[in-house]
Amino acid sequence: MMSAYPHDRRIFLKSGLAACCLSAFPSFGWASTSENERTAWYRKAKFGMFIHWGPYSQASIEASWPIMRPKPGGITEAEYRNLYKTFNPTKFDPQSWIDLARQTGQKYMVFTTKHHDGFCMFDSSYTDYKIMNTPYGKDIVAQLSRACHADGMPIGFYYSPPDMHHPDFRDTSKPASDNWNGQPERPEWPGYLAYMQLQLRELLTCYGPVALIWFDGLNHQEKYDGARVLRLIHKMQPATLTNDRIGVDGDYETPEQFIPTAIPTKGVKLSGIDASVSRKLSTAVPSPEDFRLWETCMTINNTWAYNKSDHNYKSSRTLIRGLVEVASRGGNFLLNVGPQPDGQIQTEFQERLKAIGAWLTLNGDSIYETTYGPVQNVEGLRTTANDKSIFIHVFDWKPPVCTLKGVDERVISARLLANGMLLKFRQTENQIDINIPPTAPDADVSVIALNLF
């Protein structure tokens, strides 16, 4: 097994990162540092692409977890560790990923630079366990970053604080299943924190503007000295956003594989809870000051990484409605793809993503640059809003009238987003009744736009 932290590299602890050059990448004007300015693009974007990819894709297994929680008859830790020796994604084309995200209507991308296994998809100076030592031998993160910056696509980096490969993170003479949470009680632990911070410096220095850092800290996240990490990030790239998975509060929360049933508010921790707990949250519509920025991350099938045996795909309707559910509570939807070993994204994912994009082409005004709607928890419909409009997303089309209670603003017109048809309506105190045609204009979710006075 190669050293995770070669001794001849330790000189970089003091020498810095002279080989990297932030100025080689264009700037997108993300230098503003106030909270509202920093998060403005993210609040508007609403929809992003999550990408889990690494040598593990060759074995059709989940990233990292097969060595952390091995199953009888599954891949051994030694076999997993050696997957990098055959990883050669010759069909990787970063522009094709970006083009797919554009067709889908996704406004930012988040890529796994290092998962819990410790393998780096970038050319880190502090480890040999990296993409440069595969048959492919080229920096994936650099290629994707350059393509994203050239295309104007914000790129964020998933970075795992846990690292099963690093001898300072855990005693690597033992199976990862014995100590995958790390061993901060060991005297080597400060060395691991230094390693982690050096790699973050690389990511923030060598790859241009970084829209966000997506940590995935697992248990007892306080051991990573998160406050120091955030200071480092904000010093190097003040506009870079962070999530909430490094033991301290970040810019947004990250419920995983579920959508909260109420609008998240400050002081209520969502990450790590499940859907049943989220049902106990307050169903009131919060003030803007109390709203907590958040993002649901979700898979298209059951796995984050590519798995040729996982055919349990969510339908395009389920995914479109998931996006609507998230937006109706003010959140972002980070939808995952796991590219194939050769670097291509499988057809089943592409079909569903393009179907979402087709829906957004007609109905995107009801998602982008909106926030949670004024009416919540009504069966069969969801609402989003901006300064000029309320958007009614109708799941259950029941002509001849769609009724919405709780609308205090004066409505001056109503129309279908899908085809622009103007609709007759009658507004009384706190209620609006809208005449709708016999057939829904969209089979998945039809949207009525209420133009406000």
Buried (B, 14 or more C-beta within 10 A) or exposed (E): EEBBBEEEBBEBEEEEBEEBEBEEBEEBEBEEEEEEEBBBBBBBBBBBBBBBBBBBBBBBBBBBBBBBEBEEEEBEBEEBBEBBEEBBBEEBBBEBBBBBBBBBBBBBBBBBBBBBBBBBBBBBBBBBBBBBBBEBEEBBBBBBBBBBBBBEBBBBBBBBBBBBBBBBBBEBEEBBEEBBBBBBEBEBBEBBBBBBBBBBBBBBBBBBBBBBBBBBBBEEBEBBBBEEBBEBBBEBBEBBBBBBBBBBBBBBBBBBEBBBBBBBBEEBEBBBBEEEEBEEBEEEBBEEEBBBBBBBBBBBBEBBBBBEEBEEBBEBBEBBBBBBBBBBBBBBBBBBBBBBBEBBBBEEBBEBBBBBBBBBEBBBBBBBBBBBBBBBEBEEBBBBBBEEBBBBBBBEBEEEEBEBEBBEBEBEEBBBBBEEEEBEBEBEEEEBBBEBBEEBBBEBBBBBBBEBE
